[in-house]
């Protein structure tokens, strides 16, 4: 029976995975005796499903997230954590995130590292550990803290890490060591597909005083190329400050003074320098002038060595009132290299999934049309064939053509399909037969897209129009859907990005 101190709890986990689902269900059953606990077990996929997930996270006091080698690569688990993180910033810290590592001792990869590294964790070793975990979670719900809190205890846990075991591959895939197709790829990955733009990007970052823009829809490999660029910069003796604009809170994105101050403070912290933002903010100048003086007269001058300012997800600023001031400032830094040598010490690397030219009124104030501009595109048929060979050719020639017909050259989905078959999880015939099924090979990915469309009726209507009429009347909506990786355009005709999206959203979207 629920008592007056009952809390609302949302359980985030990867379905049909072990130990994730069994542990999640045991915790659900135990905590439900005293609290109102939500777990996704019975809902059918559809618009109401997405609405329910978002509403439950919004109302929750706590989000318990179970993190394993599989769930940390789940798009839906990451989306739920991201949603809770951003809601907490506008809801007085609610929901509180309670991360539980399920025998998982690897470092959290970005972006999970940004959300979870700074908060307490719990650790579950095996089935015998479940009662202790339940007691620890109950204590946390009533105001206690999860056990792993200090930096040393976190480091000790991670230091015990062992290489994760991947599913047994087909004999045809041996001796290839498979790699899960999730997140940012390591620079030396055997499955990284180099595109023609890669060599030019890496060559450019080795020079001094450069501006690079990497554009493309979601899951095109932008962040992977950025990481390769960063590694090349470090090897060239440069210091890199990576700022992910997703982590700016909502308050900063509605207040120019707060945003520019946070930008300077964050950059200072990344460079591990003494924060002198208050000193420069006392000057009677505009925000972009204060920020420029702070970076040029303090950070660049005092640091003394070349700096790469790498900015990911900069489209977060596009909807703000001060976007022209901020991007105009970056453009002025680019231009200043010609007259002031100190600015040659600063490289700019910008990553965006949204077409910036539609959102910046004066192109002379844009940093996105100067320097090197890389527009990433889907894999070609030849690149898909090469990637198939690298996986041990799990698809024959006919199946490979069928795969391209279903997915086009979508980098993430192609890798996911190849991994799913090469790792002996299913046969090509099963993959094609269950492509849009909830528990199919792409179910997690498709549900994540549906979840992100939730409560954005203009995007739902735009996608509906694309599917049924091959057009998108609102140019701004088109670029938002394109940035999300859902649509493409050939001439004046707009299509879903691949046949998989056509089939799925035709079934699940209502105009």
N, C-alpha and C positions, 0 to 999 in steps of 0.2 A: 504493500500500500504506500502511495506517495504521501510524504509529509510536507509540512509548511516550508521546510528548507529544501525542497526538491529543486534540482537544477535541470535545465534543458541541455542535453548533450548530443552532439552530432558525431557519429563514428565514420571516419574516412578510411577506406581500405581497398585493396584490389580484389575483385570478385574472382571466384574460380581459381584461386591461388592458395598454395599451402606453404607456410603455416598461417598465412594472412587471414583467410576466411574463418578457419576453425577458432583461432584466438579471438578474432573480432566478435564472433557469435557468443563465445563464452563470456567475454567482457560485457556484451550487450545484455545477456541474460542476468548476470550478477548485478549490474548497475541499474537495470530496469526495476528492480525490487524497491528502490528508493527514489529513483529519478526518472524523468521523462527522456527517454533515449531514442534517437532516430538512427536506423540503419537501413540502407538500401537493399532490400531483399525481395520485395513483392511488386514494386512499381513496374509498369510497362513503359517501354521507351516511347517518347512523344513529347509534344510541347508541354503538357501538364507535368511530365516527369522533370523537365528542366526547371519549371516554375517551382516545383516542390523542393528540389535540391537547394535552390537559391534561398527560398523562404525559410527552410529549416536551418541553414547556416546563419542567416540573418538573425533568427530568433534565439540561437544557441548561446548558452553561457560558456560552453567549452566545446572545442573540436579535438577529439582524440584521433590521431592519425597513426596508423600502423605502417611502419617503414621497413621494407625488405629489399633484397636485390631486385625483385620484380616490381614492387609497388613504387619504388623511387623512379622507375621509368614509366609509370602510368600517367598518361596525360590527364586523366580525370582526377587522380589523387593530387597531382601538382595543381590543377585548377581549383580544387576545393581548398587547399592550403593557401593559395594565392588569394582566393575570395575572402577567406577568413582573415588573412593578414590585412587586406585593405579595409574590410568592414570594421575591424578592431580600431583602426585609426580614426574612424568617424563615429564609433559607438562606445566611447569611453573604455576602450580596451577589451570589448567583448566581440566575438568569442575569444577566450584564452586558448591558445594552441598547446596541446599536450602531446609531444612526439614520443612514440614508442618504437624503439629499434628492435626488430624481430631477428635476433641472432645476426644482426647486420652491423659490421664494424668498419665499413668503408667510410671515407670522408663523404659528406654530402656534396654532390655536384651542384653547380650553378644551374637554375636559380634557387633550388632548395637551400643551398648553403646560406643565401642572403636572408631567407625567412627563418631558418631553424638554428643556425650556429650560435646565435646570441641568446637563446632561451634554454631552459632546462630540458633534459631528456629522461626517459625511462628505458631500461634495457630488459629484454626477455631472452633467456638463453634456450629453454626447451619447454616441453609440456609440463614438467614438474614445477616450473617457475610461474605458471599461470596464477595460482592462488596469491602468491606474493605480489604479482603485478596488479591484480584486482584491488588488493588492499592499498597499494601505493596510489593507484588512480583515485580510489575513494577518498584517500587522505588529501590528494591534490584538489579534488572537487570541493572539499570542505575548507580550503584555504591553505593547505600545506604546499610543499614544493616537491617536484620530482627529484629523484636521488642524484642524478648526474648533472651537477650545476657548475662546478669549478672547471676552469680551463685545463688544469692538470688531469682531472678525472676524465674529461672528454678526450684529451690527448692519449691517456693511458688506454682507453677503450679502443681508440682507432689504431694505436700502435700494434694491437694484437691481431690486426687484420690478416686474413688469409685470402688468397685468390678465390674469387667466386667461381663455382662450377656451372657451366652452361649445359643445356640439354645435349644429349649424345647426338652428333650429326650422322647423316647417312654416310656409308662408306665412300660414296662419290665425293663427299666434301672433305675427306681426310687428305692430307694432314692439315687442312686449313683450320685455324683456330677462329671460331666464329665470334662475332661481336654484336651485342644487342644494339639495335638501330635507334637508340634513344639518346636525346640530349646532344650536347656539343661533342664533336669527335676529337680525339687526340690528334696532335699534329702528324704523328707517324703511323696513323691507322692504315692497315692494309686495305681498308674498304673506303678510304677517302677518294672521291673522284675529283681529280684536278680538272678544272675548266680552263679555258684559254685565258681568262682574266686573272687566275691565281698568280702566275709568274710575274705579271705586270704589277700586281698589288704588292707582292713581297719585294720586288725590285725597288718600287717607289718608296716603301717605308724605310729602306736602308739609307735613303738620301736625307738631307737636312732641310727642315722647314717645308713640310708637305701637308696637303689636305686630301683626304681620301673619303669618299662616300660609298658605302655598300648598300645597295637597294635590292628589294625583292620581297615576295610574299612570305608568309610564315612557313617554316620548315623547308626552306630552300638551301640551308647551309650557310646563312649569313654569319651566325655566331661562330661556326666552325672556321670559316675563313678569317673572321676577326681574331680568333685565338691563334691561328697560324701567323697572322700579321703581327700580333703582340709578341709571340715567341721570336720572330725574326727581328723585331725592334729591340728586344732584350739582348739578343745575341750581338746586335750592333752597338751595344753599350748605352741604350736609352732606358730611361725610367718610364714605366707605364702606369697611368692612373686610369682604372676602368670604372666608369660610372654607369650603372643601369638605371635609366630614368623611370622604370617601373616602380622603383623604390621611393620615389618622391611621394610624400603623402598628399592627400587630397587638399589639405589646407594650403600647402605650398603652391599647388597648381591653380589656386584661386587668388593668390596674393603675391604680387610681383616682388615686393620688398622681401618677403619671407623666402621666396624661391631663390632669388639671387644670393641672399645671405647663406642659405643652405648649400647652394652650389659651391660657393667659395669655401665654406667650412668643410664640406665633403672632400673637395679636391685637396685641401690642406691635409686632411687626415690620411688620404690615400698616399700622399707624399711623405707622411710622417714628419711634418714640420710643425712648428709652434703656431697656434691659431692666433692671428692678429686681425680677424675680421672686424671686431668692434672698433678698433682704432681707425680703420679706413671707412667704416660706415658712419662715422661722426662728421664726415665732410659733407658740405651742402651741395651734393651733386646727384645726378640721376643714378639709377641702379646699374645700368650698363657702364657708366663712367666709373663708378666706385669699383665694380667688378674688374674692369680693365686695368685700373691703377693697381689694384690688389695683386692681380696675376702678373702684370708686367714689372711693377716696381718692387714687389716683395717676393712672390714665389719664384719667378724665373730668375731674378737677380740673385737671390740668396741660394737657390738650389744649385745653380751654376752648371748643370749638365743638361743635355737634351731630354725633353719630356714629351711623351705621347699621351695626349688626352683622348682616350677612347670612350665614346658615348654610345651605348646601346639603347634601343627602343626610344629614340628621340621624338618619335611621333606623339609621345605623351604630352608634349608641349604644344602640338599643333592646334589644339582646341582652346588654348588659353588666350586671354586678352593681350598678353605681353609677348606673344610668339615673335612678332616682328622685331621687338627690342632685343630679344635674346639671340635670334639667329642673325640679326643685323650686327650684333656685337661679335659673334663668331666670324662673320664675313670681314669685319674690320680688323680682327686679329690676323686673318689670312692676308689682307691687303697691306698691313703694317710691316710685313716681312721685307717689303721693298724699300722701306725708308728707315726702319729701326732694327738693327741687328739682333736685339734681345728677343724679338718675336720669331726669329729663325730657330730659336731653341725649342719652340713649341710646334709639334705636329698635331693635327686634328684628324681623328678617325671617327666618322659618324655612321651609324647603322640604323636603317629605318625600313619598315615594311609598308609604309604609306607613301604615296607619291607626293613629295613636298611641293612640287611646282603648282599644285592646285590650291595650296594653302598659304602661300607667301605672296602677297600682293605685288611687291616690288622685287623683281628678280635680281636687281643690283644689290639688294640687301640679303641675298640668299647665299649660304655657304655650300649649297648642294649642287651648284652648277659651275664650280671652280675646282681646280686641281684634277684629281683622278676620280671619275665617277664609274662605279662598277654596278651593272644591272644584271643580277643573277637570273638565269633562266633554267627551266626544267632540263633534265637529262635528255640527250638525244637517244635514238634507238641504238646507236653504236655503243654509247656509254652504258645503257641498260644491259646490252649483251656482254660487255666487258665485266660489269659487276656480277652478272650471272656466273661467268666463268670463275671469278674470284671466290664465289661461294661454292664452287665445285660443280657447277652446272646442274642445279636441282630442277630446272625447267628445261625441257627439250625445245627444239626450234619452234615447233607449233605452239607449245604452251607459252613460250617467250612472247610470241606475237599476240597471243590472247591476253597476256599480262599487260603489254603495252596498250592494247585496246581498252582495257579496264582502267588502268592507272595513268596512262600517258607516260610522262617522264617525271612524275612527282617524286622528288628525291627520297623523302621519308617513307612514303608508302611502298615504293619499289624495294627499298632496303628491308622494310618490315615483311613484305611478302617473301623475299628471298631468304631471310633469316628463318621465318616460320616454317618453310618447307625444308631448308637445308638442315635445320636442327631437329628434324624428324617429328615435329609437332603435328603436321598434317600433310596430306598429299595435294598436289596441284588441283586435282579435281574437286577436293573438299574446299580448298581456298576459293575457287570460283563459284561453287555452289552456295557457299555461306557468306559471300562477300559483304552483304548488308545486314546480316543477322546480328542480333544483340550480342550473342556469345561467339560471333565469328571472328576472324583474324583482324578485322578492322573496327570491331564494335567499340572499343574504348576510344579510338580516334574519332569516330563519327559521333558518339555521344558527347565528346568534349566540344566539338563544333556546335552541336545543337544547344548545349549548355551555354556557350558563349554568345549565341544568338538570342538567348532568352532575354526578354524584357527590352529588346531593341526592335520594336515593331517595324521601324522603317527599313531595317536590314532584312527582316523576314519578308516584307513585301517586295523588296528589291530582288532577293534571291528567288522568290516565287515568280516574279516577272521574268527573270533570266531563264528559269527552267521551262516556263510555258510559252514565252514569247521571244526568247533569245534577244532581249533588249533590256536596257536599264536606263530609264529616262533621266534620272537624277545622277549627274556626273559625280557628285560628291559621294553618293551611296555606292556607285560603281567602284571608286577607288578604295573605299573602306572594305568592300567585299573582296576586292583584288588583294588588298593588304593582308586580309585574313587568309588568303590563299584559296578562296572558294571559286573565283571566276577568272576568265581570261577573255580577251577580245581579239577578234580578227577582222580588221577593217571596222565596219559599223556593227558587226554582229557580236553579241556577247553570249558566251557559253559557260556552263559550269566547268570547272577546271579539268575534270575528268569524268568518265562515265560512272564511276563509283558514286560520285557526289550527285550526279543526275538521278540515279536510281534511288539513292537513300533519301534525298530531300524531297523528291517527288512524292514519296510515301509519307514523310513525317512533317512536312510544312503545309500550313493551311493559309491561303491568301486572304 
